[in-house]
Amino acid sequence: MAEESPKRRKANFNEAETEVLIEQVLKHEQLLFAAGPGRASPGQKRKVWELIRHKVNPVAACPRDVEDLKKRWRDLKRRDRSKLCRLSQGCGPPGPAALGLLLAPAEMPPAAAPPG
């Protein structure tokens, strides 16, 4: 009887994988996460996630499947949300510097946008 080797976990996502994942999910955000009558079917969403997988895997440390990508996306969202909560529980609402850590310059409110 052959012994099974213990299951090894996959390598952590590297910076390039994370960047490609974020870029692609944001590019297809409306299709993946829209609610209401114009939302995409599960089959369409599956195709988009497969497309994202094909974009991430060339820069990946190890082959990723769609479930890996979805989990990483959920973790990124949760991490950013908890960071925002921690910042806002300080003295008053997060200031422009704190918002700059979380939001891209185009996403910031005009009053909080950094000069330049």
MOPAC internal coordinates of N, CA, C and O (Angstrom, degrees):
PM7 1SCF
backbone

  N    0.0000 0     0.00 0     0.00 0    0    0    0
  C    1.4413 1     0.00 0     0.00 0    1    0    0
  C    1.5295 1   108.96 1     0.00 0    2    1    0
  O    1.2310 1   120.29 1   -56.16 1    3    2    1
  N    1.3055 1   117.04 1   123.84 1    3    2    1
  C    1.4561 1   121.93 1  -177.69 1    5    3    2
  C    1.5255 1   109.79 1   -79.26 1    6    5    3
  O    1.2310 1   121.42 1   -40.87 1    7    6    5
  N    1.3264 1   114.88 1   139.13 1    7    6    5
  C    1.4529 1   119.54 1   177.62 1    9    7    6
  C    1.5165 1   109.16 1   -84.65 1   10    9    7
  O    1.2310 1   121.25 1   -40.50 1   11   10    9
  N    1.3259 1   115.22 1   139.50 1   11   10    9
  C    1.4586 1   119.68 1   177.41 1   13   11   10
  C    1.5234 1   109.04 1   -84.94 1   14   13   11
  O    1.2310 1   121.22 1   -42.39 1   15   14   13
  N    1.3284 1   115.27 1   137.61 1   15   14   13
  C    1.4573 1   118.33 1   177.26 1   17   15   14
  C    1.5274 1   108.28 1   -75.92 1   18   17   15
  O    1.2310 1   120.10 1   -31.29 1   19   18   17
  N    1.3223 1   117.41 1   148.71 1   19   18   17
  C    1.4702 1   119.17 1  -179.91 1   21   19   18
  C    1.5217 1   110.00 1   -64.52 1   22   21   19
  O    1.2310 1   121.42 1   -35.61 1   23   22   21
  N    1.3256 1   114.89 1   144.39 1   23   22   21
  C    1.4609 1   119.88 1  -179.14 1   25   23   22
  C    1.5302 1   108.93 1   -70.33 1   26   25   23
  O    1.2310 1   121.13 1   -51.03 1   27   26   25
  N    1.3191 1   115.45 1   128.97 1   27   26   25
  C    1.4608 1   120.87 1   178.90 1   29   27   26
  C    1.5178 1   109.03 1   -97.94 1   30   29   27
  O    1.2310 1   121.11 1   -34.88 1   31   30   29
  N    1.3071 1   115.47 1   145.12 1   31   30   29
  C    1.4624 1   118.80 1   178.44 1   33   31   30
  C    1.5253 1   109.74 1   -80.38 1   34   33   31
  O    1.2310 1   121.17 1   -20.77 1   35   34   33
  N    1.3098 1   115.36 1   159.23 1   35   34   33
  C    1.4619 1   120.38 1   178.97 1   37   35   34
  C    1.5219 1   109.88 1   -75.72 1   38   37   35
  O    1.2310 1   121.29 1   -19.54 1   39   38   37
  N    1.3094 1   115.13 1   160.46 1   39   38   37
  C    1.4639 1   120.80 1   177.37 1   41   39   38
  C    1.5189 1   109.76 1   -66.77 1   42   41   39
  O    1.2310 1   121.12 1   -26.72 1   43   42   41
  N    1.3259 1   115.46 1   153.28 1   43   42   41
  C    1.4601 1   120.00 1   176.16 1   45   43   42
  C    1.5242 1   109.70 1   -61.58 1   46   45   43
  O    1.2310 1   121.01 1   -24.62 1   47   46   45
  N    1.3192 1   115.67 1   155.38 1   47   46   45
  C    1.4517 1   120.35 1   174.51 1   49   47   46
  C    1.5270 1   107.91 1   -66.42 1   50   49   47
  O    1.2310 1   120.37 1   -45.43 1   51   50   49
  N    1.3247 1   116.91 1   134.57 1   51   50   49
  C    1.4520 1   119.52 1   175.73 1   53   51   50
  C    1.5311 1   109.02 1   -89.14 1   54   53   51
  O    1.2310 1   120.83 1    -5.69 1   55   54   53
  N    1.3091 1   116.02 1   174.31 1   55   54   53
  C    1.4582 1   120.86 1  -175.54 1   57   55   54
  C    1.5352 1   111.96 1   -61.89 1   58   57   55
  O    1.2310 1   120.15 1   139.30 1   59   58   57
  N    1.3171 1   117.31 1   -40.70 1   59   58   57
  C    1.4652 1   121.13 1  -179.08 1   61   59   58
  C    1.5271 1   110.94 1   -64.15 1   62   61   59
  O    1.2310 1   120.58 1   137.04 1   63   62   61
  N    1.3245 1   116.49 1   -42.96 1   63   62   61
  C    1.4725 1   120.10 1   178.41 1   65   63   62
  C    1.5290 1   110.63 1   -61.20 1   66   65   63
  O    1.2310 1   121.03 1   134.73 1   67   66   65
  N    1.3155 1   115.64 1   -45.27 1   67   66   65
  C    1.4639 1   120.44 1  -178.83 1   69   67   66
  C    1.5140 1   110.81 1   -63.24 1   70   69   67
  O    1.2310 1   120.13 1   137.45 1   71   70   69
  N    1.3222 1   117.36 1   -42.55 1   71   70   69
  C    1.4663 1   121.00 1   179.42 1   73   71   70
  C    1.5248 1   111.05 1   -61.99 1   74   73   71
  O    1.2310 1   120.21 1   134.26 1   75   74   73
  N    1.3246 1   117.21 1   -45.74 1   75   74   73
  C    1.4619 1   120.74 1  -179.67 1   77   75   74
  C    1.5307 1   109.83 1   -64.78 1   78   77   75
  O    1.2310 1   120.48 1   138.17 1   79   78   77
  N    1.3194 1   116.69 1   -41.83 1   79   78   77
  C    1.4621 1   120.42 1   178.94 1   81   79   78
  C    1.5223 1   110.70 1   -60.02 1   82   81   79
  O    1.2310 1   120.21 1   130.14 1   83   82   81
  N    1.3202 1   117.20 1   -49.86 1   83   82   81
  C    1.4701 1   120.71 1  -179.28 1   85   83   82
  C    1.5206 1   110.41 1   -61.43 1   86   85   83
  O    1.2310 1   120.50 1   133.93 1   87   86   85
  N    1.3147 1   116.65 1   -46.07 1   87   86   85
  C    1.4718 1   121.16 1  -179.50 1   89   87   86
  C    1.5310 1   111.22 1   -57.98 1   90   89   87
  O    1.2310 1   120.71 1   132.70 1   91   90   89
  N    1.3216 1   116.25 1   -47.30 1   91   90   89
  C    1.4636 1   120.42 1  -176.65 1   93   91   90
  C    1.5251 1   112.40 1   -71.41 1   94   93   91
  O    1.2310 1   120.17 1   140.00 1   95   94   93
  N    1.3317 1   117.28 1   -40.00 1   95   94   93
  C    1.4665 1   119.13 1   179.51 1   97   95   94
  C    1.5231 1   109.73 1   -65.93 1   98   97   95
  O    1.2310 1   120.02 1   137.29 1   99   98   97
  N    1.3250 1   117.56 1   -42.71 1   99   98   97
  C    1.4611 1   119.51 1   178.46 1  101   99   98
  C    1.5262 1   111.31 1   -65.04 1  102  101   99
  O    1.2310 1   120.25 1   145.16 1  103  102  101
  N    1.3131 1   117.14 1   -34.84 1  103  102  101
  C    1.4641 1   121.49 1   177.95 1  105  103  102
  C    1.5355 1   110.66 1   -63.53 1  106  105  103
  O    1.2310 1   120.58 1   143.40 1  107  106  105
  N    1.3382 1   116.50 1   -36.60 1  107  106  105
  C    1.4661 1   121.69 1  -177.15 1  109  107  106
  C    1.5270 1   112.39 1  -108.59 1  110  109  107
  O    1.2310 1   120.26 1  -161.38 1  111  110  109
  N    1.3216 1   117.10 1    18.62 1  111  110  109
  C    1.4638 1   122.02 1  -174.13 1  113  111  110
  C    1.5238 1   112.66 1   -57.27 1  114  113  111
  O    1.2310 1   120.26 1   135.84 1  115  114  113
  N    1.3138 1   117.11 1   -44.16 1  115  114  113
  C    1.4665 1   120.55 1  -178.40 1  117  115  114
  C    1.5300 1   110.55 1   -60.20 1  118  117  115
  O    1.2310 1   120.23 1   136.84 1  119  118  117
  N    1.2996 1   117.17 1   -43.16 1  119  118  117
  C    1.4668 1   121.37 1  -179.22 1  121  119  118
  C    1.5268 1   111.60 1   -69.76 1  122  121  119
  O    1.2310 1   120.13 1   140.73 1  123  122  121
  N    1.3174 1   117.36 1   -39.27 1  123  122  121
  C    1.4643 1   120.74 1  -175.58 1  125  123  122
  C    1.5242 1   113.62 1   -77.47 1  126  125  123
  O    1.2310 1   119.98 1   144.04 1  127  126  125
  N    1.3328 1   117.65 1   -35.96 1  127  126  125
  C    1.4578 1   119.67 1  -168.33 1  129  127  126
  C    1.5218 1   115.07 1  -122.66 1  130  129  127
  O    1.2310 1   119.47 1  -176.81 1  131  130  129
  N    1.3217 1   118.62 1     3.19 1  131  130  129
  C    1.4565 1   120.36 1  -178.52 1  133  131  130
  C    1.5260 1   110.74 1   -66.97 1  134  133  131
  O    1.2310 1   121.33 1   -35.00 1  135  134  133
  N    1.3212 1   115.07 1   145.00 1  135  134  133
  C    1.4569 1   121.10 1   176.65 1  137  135  134
  C    1.5265 1   108.19 1  -111.77 1  138  137  135
  O    1.2310 1   120.95 1   -16.49 1  139  138  137
  N    1.2895 1   115.79 1   163.51 1  139  138  137
  C    1.4528 1   119.37 1   176.25 1  141  139  138
  C    1.5120 1   112.64 1   103.63 1  142  141  139
  O    1.2310 1   121.35 1     7.99 1  143  142  141
  N    1.3256 1   115.03 1  -172.01 1  143  142  141
  C    1.4682 1   119.62 1  -173.80 1  145  143  142
  C    1.5263 1   114.83 1   -66.54 1  146  145  143
  O    1.2310 1   119.20 1   155.61 1  147  146  145
  N    1.3246 1   119.12 1   -24.39 1  147  146  145
  C    1.4597 1   120.98 1  -177.56 1  149  147  146
  C    1.5099 1   113.87 1   -93.01 1  150  149  147
  O    1.2310 1   120.09 1  -166.73 1  151  150  149
  N    1.3248 1   117.44 1    13.27 1  151  150  149
  C    1.4614 1   118.66 1  -175.20 1  153  151  150
  C    1.5261 1   111.75 1   -73.95 1  154  153  151
  O    1.2310 1   121.26 1   -19.56 1  155  154  153
  N    1.3180 1   115.19 1   160.44 1  155  154  153
  C    1.4627 1   122.03 1  -177.17 1  157  155  154
  C    1.5263 1   110.72 1   -78.37 1  158  157  155
  O    1.2310 1   121.10 1   -26.54 1  159  158  157
  N    1.3120 1   115.49 1   153.46 1  159  158  157
  C    1.4620 1   120.90 1   177.00 1  161  159  158
  C    1.5277 1   109.15 1   -76.16 1  162  161  159
  O    1.2310 1   120.06 1   -19.00 1  163  162  161
  N    1.3195 1   117.48 1   161.00 1  163  162  161
  C    1.4675 1   119.44 1   176.80 1  165  163  162
  C    1.5357 1   112.95 1   -56.62 1  166  165  163
  O    1.2310 1   120.28 1   144.30 1  167  166  165
  N    1.3222 1   117.06 1   -35.70 1  167  166  165
  C    1.4656 1   120.31 1   178.17 1  169  167  166
  C    1.5180 1   112.04 1   -65.21 1  170  169  167
  O    1.2310 1   120.34 1   140.31 1  171  170  169
  N    1.3299 1   116.95 1   -39.69 1  171  170  169
  C    1.4606 1   120.78 1   177.88 1  173  171  170
  C    1.5254 1   110.45 1   -66.10 1  174  173  171
  O    1.2310 1   120.82 1   138.05 1  175  174  173
  N    1.3262 1   116.04 1   -41.95 1  175  174  173
  C    1.4648 1   119.92 1   178.98 1  177  175  174
  C    1.5288 1   110.74 1   -63.63 1  178  177  175
  O    1.2310 1   120.64 1   139.49 1  179  178  177
  N    1.3223 1   116.38 1   -40.51 1  179  178  177
  C    1.4673 1   120.63 1   178.67 1  181  179  178
  C    1.5293 1   110.18 1   -60.39 1  182  181  179
  O    1.2310 1   120.52 1   138.17 1  183  182  181
  N    1.3408 1   116.61 1   -41.83 1  183  182  181
  C    1.4697 1   120.44 1   178.83 1  185  183  182
  C    1.5254 1   111.52 1   -63.98 1  186  185  183
  O    1.2310 1   120.55 1   140.56 1  187  186  185
  N    1.3288 1   116.55 1   -39.44 1  187  186  185
  C    1.4626 1   120.07 1   179.13 1  189  187  186
  C    1.5268 1   110.15 1   -65.88 1  190  189  187
  O    1.2310 1   120.24 1   136.68 1  191  190  189
  N    1.3511 1   117.15 1   -43.32 1  191  190  189
  C    1.4678 1   119.67 1   178.11 1  193  191  190
  C    1.5301 1   110.61 1   -63.07 1  194  193  191
  O    1.2310 1   119.81 1   144.03 1  195  194  193
  N    1.3322 1   117.96 1   -35.97 1  195  194  193
  C    1.4733 1   120.90 1   176.48 1  197  195  194
  C    1.5252 1   110.55 1   -65.24 1  198  197  195
  O    1.2310 1   120.69 1   140.03 1  199  198  197
  N    1.3314 1   116.28 1   -39.97 1  199  198  197
  C    1.4627 1   120.75 1   176.84 1  201  199  198
  C    1.5318 1   109.85 1   -61.05 1  202  201  199
  O    1.2310 1   120.76 1   135.59 1  203  202  201
  N    1.3267 1   116.16 1   -44.41 1  203  202  201
  C    1.4657 1   120.63 1   178.77 1  205  203  202
  C    1.5248 1   109.69 1   -62.43 1  206  205  203
  O    1.2310 1   120.38 1   138.16 1  207  206  205
  N    1.3285 1   116.88 1   -41.84 1  207  206  205
  C    1.4706 1   120.78 1   178.83 1  209  207  206
  C    1.5299 1   110.66 1   -58.94 1  210  209  207
  O    1.2310 1   120.67 1   138.60 1  211  210  209
  N    1.3362 1   116.32 1   -41.40 1  211  210  209
  C    1.4744 1   119.96 1   179.94 1  213  211  210
  C    1.5241 1   111.86 1   -68.03 1  214  213  211
  O    1.2310 1   120.00 1   155.44 1  215  214  213
  N    1.3345 1   117.61 1   -24.56 1  215  214  213
  C    1.4699 1   120.85 1   177.00 1  217  215  214
  C    1.5286 1   110.99 1   -81.70 1  218  217  215
  O    1.2310 1   120.23 1   146.34 1  219  218  217
  N    1.3418 1   117.17 1   -33.66 1  219  218  217
  C    1.4670 1   121.10 1  -176.43 1  221  219  218
  C    1.5264 1   111.27 1   -79.43 1  222  221  219
  O    1.2310 1   119.73 1   139.14 1  223  222  221
  N    1.3230 1   118.12 1   -40.86 1  223  222  221
  C    1.4635 1   120.92 1  -172.24 1  225  223  222
  C    1.5333 1   115.23 1   -58.92 1  226  225  223
  O    1.2310 1   118.13 1   146.47 1  227  226  225
  N    1.3394 1   121.17 1   -33.53 1  227  226  225
  C    1.4733 1   118.38 1   177.54 1  229  227  226
  C    1.5324 1   114.07 1   -62.38 1  230  229  227
  O    1.2310 1   119.86 1   154.24 1  231  230  229
  N    1.3362 1   117.86 1   -25.76 1  231  230  229
  C    1.4667 1   120.15 1   179.22 1  233  231  230
  C    1.5282 1   111.66 1  -104.83 1  234  233  231
  O    1.2310 1   120.28 1  -174.29 1  235  234  233
  N    1.3267 1   117.07 1     5.71 1  235  234  233
  C    1.4649 1   121.67 1  -174.67 1  237  235  234
  C    1.5250 1   112.24 1   -80.68 1  238  237  235
  O    1.2310 1   121.43 1   -30.49 1  239  238  237
  N    1.3297 1   114.86 1   149.51 1  239  238  237
  C    1.4616 1   121.27 1   175.69 1  241  239  238
  C    1.5248 1   110.31 1   -72.54 1  242  241  239
  O    1.2310 1   120.57 1   150.08 1  243  242  241
  N    1.3096 1   116.51 1   -29.92 1  243  242  241
  C    1.4649 1   122.77 1   176.15 1  245  243  242
  C    1.5231 1   106.91 1  -148.73 1  246  245  243
  O    1.2310 1   119.85 1   -22.35 1  247  246  245
  N    1.3251 1   117.89 1   157.65 1  247  246  245
  C    1.4669 1   119.16 1  -178.33 1  249  247  246
  C    1.5317 1   111.79 1   -59.83 1  250  249  247
  O    1.2310 1   120.83 1   -46.89 1  251  250  249
  N    1.3148 1   116.01 1   133.11 1  251  250  249
  C    1.4655 1   122.27 1   179.16 1  253  251  250
  C    1.5161 1   109.03 1  -107.43 1  254  253  251
  O    1.2310 1   120.55 1   -34.77 1  255  254  253
  N    1.3217 1   116.56 1   145.23 1  255  254  253
  C    1.4570 1   119.52 1   172.47 1  257  255  254
  C    1.5282 1   108.07 1  -106.36 1  258  257  255
  O    1.2310 1   120.61 1    -6.83 1  259  258  257
  N    1.3105 1   116.44 1   173.17 1  259  258  257
  C    1.4612 1   121.60 1  -175.04 1  261  259  258
  C    1.5216 1   110.95 1   -59.38 1  262  261  259
  O    1.2310 1   119.92 1   139.26 1  263  262  261
  N    1.3202 1   117.75 1   -40.74 1  263  262  261
  C    1.4646 1   120.32 1  -179.30 1  265  263  262
  C    1.5313 1   111.60 1   -62.67 1  266  265  263
  O    1.2310 1   120.15 1   142.95 1  267  266  265
  N    1.3383 1   117.31 1   -37.05 1  267  266  265
  C    1.4644 1   120.85 1   175.91 1  269  267  266
  C    1.5327 1   110.47 1   -60.56 1  270  269  267
  O    1.2310 1   120.81 1   136.56 1  271  270  269
  N    1.3315 1   116.06 1   -43.44 1  271  270  269
  C    1.4593 1   121.17 1  -178.16 1  273  271  270
  C    1.5266 1   111.13 1   -67.07 1  274  273  271
  O    1.2310 1   120.60 1   137.10 1  275  274  273
  N    1.3200 1   116.45 1   -42.90 1  275  274  273
  C    1.4684 1   119.87 1   178.99 1  277  275  274
  C    1.5225 1   110.93 1   -62.61 1  278  277  275
  O    1.2310 1   120.67 1   137.67 1  279  278  277
  N    1.3129 1   116.33 1   -42.33 1  279  278  277
  C    1.4655 1   120.36 1  -179.94 1  281  279  278
  C    1.5288 1   110.20 1   -64.69 1  282  281  279
  O    1.2310 1   120.17 1   136.79 1  283  282  281
  N    1.3263 1   117.28 1   -43.21 1  283  282  281
  C    1.4593 1   121.02 1   178.81 1  285  283  282
  C    1.5238 1   110.67 1   -61.72 1  286  285  283
  O    1.2310 1   120.26 1   139.36 1  287  286  285
  N    1.3428 1   117.12 1   -40.64 1  287  286  285
  C    1.4640 1   121.11 1   179.26 1  289  287  286
  C    1.5305 1   110.19 1   -63.82 1  290  289  287
  O    1.2310 1   120.26 1   135.76 1  291  290  289
  N    1.3440 1   117.11 1   -44.24 1  291  290  289
  C    1.4740 1   120.45 1   178.19 1  293  291  290
  C    1.5274 1   110.31 1   -61.55 1  294  293  291
  O    1.2310 1   120.25 1   137.81 1  295  294  293
  N    1.3270 1   117.13 1   -42.19 1  295  294  293
  C    1.4592 1   120.90 1   179.94 1  297  295  294
  C    1.5346 1   111.31 1   -63.91 1  298  297  295
  O    1.2310 1   120.34 1   139.09 1  299  298  297
  N    1.3197 1   116.96 1   -40.91 1  299  298  297
  C    1.4604 1   120.54 1   178.64 1  301  299  298
  C    1.5222 1   110.92 1   -63.15 1  302  301  299
  O    1.2310 1   120.40 1   136.11 1  303  302  301
  N    1.3203 1   116.85 1   -43.89 1  303  302  301
  C    1.4659 1   120.34 1   178.88 1  305  303  302
  C    1.5242 1   110.93 1   -62.92 1  306  305  303
  O    1.2310 1   120.41 1   134.98 1  307  306  305
  N    1.3285 1   116.82 1   -45.02 1  307  306  305
  C    1.4521 1   121.03 1  -178.68 1  309  307  306
  C    1.5319 1   110.61 1   -63.63 1  310  309  307
  O    1.2310 1   120.40 1   137.73 1  311  310  309
  N    1.3228 1   116.84 1   -42.27 1  311  310  309
  C    1.4647 1   121.04 1   179.92 1  313  311  310
  C    1.5236 1   110.60 1   -61.91 1  314  313  311
  O    1.2310 1   120.21 1   136.01 1  315  314  313
  N    1.3187 1   117.20 1   -43.99 1  315  314  313
  C    1.4601 1   120.17 1  -179.27 1  317  315  314
  C    1.5224 1   111.01 1   -67.94 1  318  317  315
  O    1.2310 1   120.16 1   141.54 1  319  318  317
  N    1.3383 1   117.31 1   -38.46 1  319  318  317
  C    1.4590 1   120.60 1   178.15 1  321  319  318
  C    1.5282 1   110.79 1   -63.91 1  322  321  319
  O    1.2310 1   120.30 1   137.02 1  323  322  321
  N    1.3304 1   117.02 1   -42.98 1  323  322  321
  C    1.4586 1   119.50 1  -179.02 1  325  323  322
  C    1.5264 1   110.37 1   -68.85 1  326  325  323
  O    1.2310 1   120.14 1   146.85 1  327  326  325
  N    1.3363 1   117.33 1   -33.15 1  327  326  325
  C    1.4666 1   120.90 1   176.89 1  329  327  326
  C    1.5299 1   109.05 1   -64.17 1  330  329  327
  O    1.2310 1   120.05 1   137.33 1  331  330  329
  N    1.3222 1   117.51 1   -42.67 1  331  330  329
  C    1.4573 1   121.69 1   178.91 1  333  331  330
  C    1.5268 1   110.21 1   -63.62 1  334  333  331
  O    1.2310 1   120.12 1   138.49 1  335  334  333
  N    1.3281 1   117.37 1   -41.51 1  335  334  333
  C    1.4681 1   120.60 1   178.20 1  337  335  334
  C    1.5211 1   110.78 1   -61.73 1  338  337  335
  O    1.2310 1   120.29 1   135.21 1  339  338  337
  N    1.3251 1   117.04 1   -44.79 1  339  338  337
  C    1.4653 1   120.06 1   179.79 1  341  339  338
  C    1.5262 1   110.77 1   -62.28 1  342  341  339
  O    1.2310 1   120.16 1   139.19 1  343  342  341
  N    1.3311 1   117.29 1   -40.81 1  343  342  341
  C    1.4561 1   120.58 1  -179.68 1  345  343  342
  C    1.5195 1   111.27 1   -67.26 1  346  345  343
  O    1.2310 1   120.46 1   140.61 1  347  346  345
  N    1.3233 1   116.73 1   -39.39 1  347  346  345
  C    1.4635 1   119.85 1  -176.21 1  349  347  346
  C    1.5170 1   112.42 1   -77.49 1  350  349  347
  O    1.2310 1   118.81 1   165.25 1  351  350  349
  N    1.3351 1   119.88 1   -14.75 1  351  350  349
  C    1.4556 1   121.55 1   179.07 1  353  351  350
  C    1.5220 1   111.53 1   -86.09 1  354  353  351
  O    1.2310 1   120.42 1  -179.44 1  355  354  353
  N    1.3068 1   116.81 1     0.56 1  355  354  353
  C    1.4621 1   120.57 1   176.01 1  357  355  354
  C    1.5188 1   108.79 1   -75.38 1  358  357  355
  O    1.2310 1   120.19 1    35.06 1  359  358  357
  N    1.3123 1   117.24 1  -144.94 1  359  358  357
  C    1.4579 1   122.15 1  -179.98 1  361  359  358
  C    1.5181 1   109.64 1   -84.01 1  362  361  359
  O    1.2310 1   119.99 1   -85.48 1  363  362  361
  N    1.3066 1   117.62 1    94.52 1  363  362  361
  C    1.4506 1   122.44 1   177.78 1  365  363  362
  C    1.5148 1   112.12 1    79.99 1  366  365  363
  O    1.2310 1   120.57 1     8.63 1  367  366  365
  N    1.3254 1   116.52 1  -171.37 1  367  366  365
  C    1.4622 1   120.65 1  -178.54 1  369  367  366
  C    1.5174 1   110.77 1   -70.15 1  370  369  367
  O    1.2310 1   120.19 1   -22.10 1  371  370  369
  N    1.3300 1   117.24 1   157.90 1  371  370  369
  C    1.4555 1   119.38 1   179.97 1  373  371  370
  C    1.5225 1   110.53 1   -62.23 1  374  373  371
  O    1.2310 1   121.14 1   -42.68 1  375  374  373
  N    1.3095 1   115.42 1   137.32 1  375  374  373
  C    1.4564 1   120.22 1   179.85 1  377  375  374
  C    1.5113 1   111.57 1   -81.91 1  378  377  375
  O    1.2310 1   120.12 1     0.65 1  379  378  377
  N    1.3283 1   117.37 1  -179.35 1  379  378  377
  C    1.4663 1   121.10 1  -179.03 1  381  379  378
  C    1.5203 1   113.53 1   -57.50 1  382  381  379
  O    1.2310 1   120.06 1   143.51 1  383  382  381
  N    1.3269 1   117.49 1   -36.49 1  383  382  381
  C    1.4680 1   119.19 1  -179.97 1  385  383  382
  C    1.5201 1   110.33 1   -66.19 1  386  385  383
  O    1.2310 1   119.94 1   138.97 1  387  386  385
  N    1.3286 1   117.72 1   -41.03 1  387  386  385
  C    1.4649 1   121.01 1   179.38 1  389  387  386
  C    1.5208 1   110.44 1   -67.88 1  390  389  387
  O    1.2310 1   120.15 1   140.68 1  391  390  389
  N    1.3218 1   117.33 1   -39.32 1  391  390  389
  C    1.4603 1   119.53 1   178.09 1  393  391  390
  C    1.5113 1   110.93 1   -64.24 1  394  393  391
  O    1.2310 1   120.18 1   146.26 1  395  394  393
  N    1.3241 1   117.27 1   -33.74 1  395  394  393
  C    1.4525 1   121.51 1   179.70 1  397  395  394
  C    1.5193 1   112.30 1   -63.15 1  398  397  395
  O    1.2310 1   120.24 1   154.10 1  399  398  397
  N    1.3294 1   117.15 1   -25.90 1  399  398  397
  C    1.4587 1   120.32 1   177.78 1  401  399  398
  C    1.5209 1   111.39 1   -72.80 1  402  401  399
  O    1.2310 1   120.61 1   151.14 1  403  402  401
  N    1.3302 1   116.44 1   -28.86 1  403  402  401
  C    1.4548 1   120.72 1  -172.84 1  405  403  402
  C    1.5178 1   114.14 1  -101.14 1  406  405  403
  O    1.2310 1   120.32 1   148.35 1  407  406  405
  N    1.3192 1   117.00 1   -31.65 1  407  406  405
  C    1.4555 1   120.66 1  -172.52 1  409  407  406
  C    1.5251 1   111.53 1  -116.07 1  410  409  407
  O    1.2310 1   121.61 1   -32.23 1  411  410  409
  N    1.2974 1   114.53 1   147.77 1  411  410  409
  C    1.4557 1   119.62 1   172.43 1  413  411  410
  C    1.5226 1   107.75 1   -70.99 1  414  413  411
  O    1.2310 1   119.17 1   -25.25 1  415  414  413
  N    1.3329 1   119.19 1   154.75 1  415  414  413
  C    1.4635 1   121.09 1  -178.92 1  417  415  414
  C    1.5286 1   113.13 1   -52.97 1  418  417  415
  O    1.2310 1   119.52 1   143.66 1  419  418  417
  N    1.3212 1   118.52 1   -36.34 1  419  418  417
  C    1.4593 1   121.00 1  -179.22 1  421  419  418
  C    1.5162 1   112.13 1   -69.37 1  422  421  419
  O    1.2310 1   119.83 1   156.67 1  423  422  421
  N    1.3498 1   117.93 1   -23.33 1  423  422  421
  C    1.4552 1   121.50 1  -178.12 1  425  423  422
  C    1.5205 1   113.13 1   -87.80 1  426  425  423
  O    1.2310 1   119.95 1   165.91 1  427  426  425
  N    1.3414 1   117.70 1   -14.09 1  427  426  425
  C    1.4452 1   120.87 1  -175.54 1  429  427  426
  C    1.5120 1   111.11 1   -75.91 1  430  429  427
  O    1.2310 1   120.70 1   -32.91 1  431  430  429
  N    1.3382 1   116.27 1   147.09 1  431  430  429
  C    1.4650 1   119.34 1   174.64 1  433  431  430
  C    1.5321 1   109.37 1   -62.80 1  434  433  431
  O    1.2310 1   119.51 1   -30.40 1  435  434  433
  N    1.3332 1   118.53 1   149.60 1  435  434  433
  C    1.4782 1   120.35 1  -175.77 1  437  435  434
  C    1.5235 1   113.52 1   -55.01 1  438  437  435
  O    1.2310 1   119.59 1   142.02 1  439  438  437
  N    1.3248 1   118.39 1   -37.98 1  439  438  437
  C    1.4699 1   120.64 1  -178.13 1  441  439  438
  C    1.5236 1   111.49 1   -68.90 1  442  441  439
  O    1.2310 1   119.94 1   153.85 1  443  442  441
  N    1.3407 1   117.71 1   -26.15 1  443  442  441
  C    1.4682 1   120.69 1  -176.41 1  445  443  442
  C    1.5186 1   112.57 1   -96.60 1  446  445  443
  O    1.2310 1   120.22 1   173.97 1  447  446  445
  N    1.3170 1   117.18 1    -6.03 1  447  446  445
  C    1.4649 1   120.24 1  -176.85 1  449  447  446
  C    1.5173 1   110.05 1   -65.49 1  450  449  447
  O    1.2310 1   120.07 1   -42.44 1  451  450  449
  N    1.3378 1   117.47 1   137.56 1  451  450  449
  C    1.4576 1   120.43 1   179.00 1  453  451  450
  C    1.5202 1   110.19 1   -68.13 1  454  453  451
  O    1.2310 1   119.94 1   -28.95 1  455  454  453
  N    1.3335 1   117.73 1   151.05 1  455  454  453
  C    1.4578 1   119.25 1   179.32 1  457  455  454
  C    1.5197 1   110.96 1   -65.70 1  458  457  455
  O    1.2310 1   121.57 1   -33.42 1  459  458  457
  N    1.3207 1   114.59 1   146.58 1  459  458  457
  C    1.4666 1   117.21 1   176.12 1  461  459  458
  C    1.4059 1   113.46 1   124.98 1  462  461  459
  O    1.2310 1   120.10 1   180.00 1  463  462  461

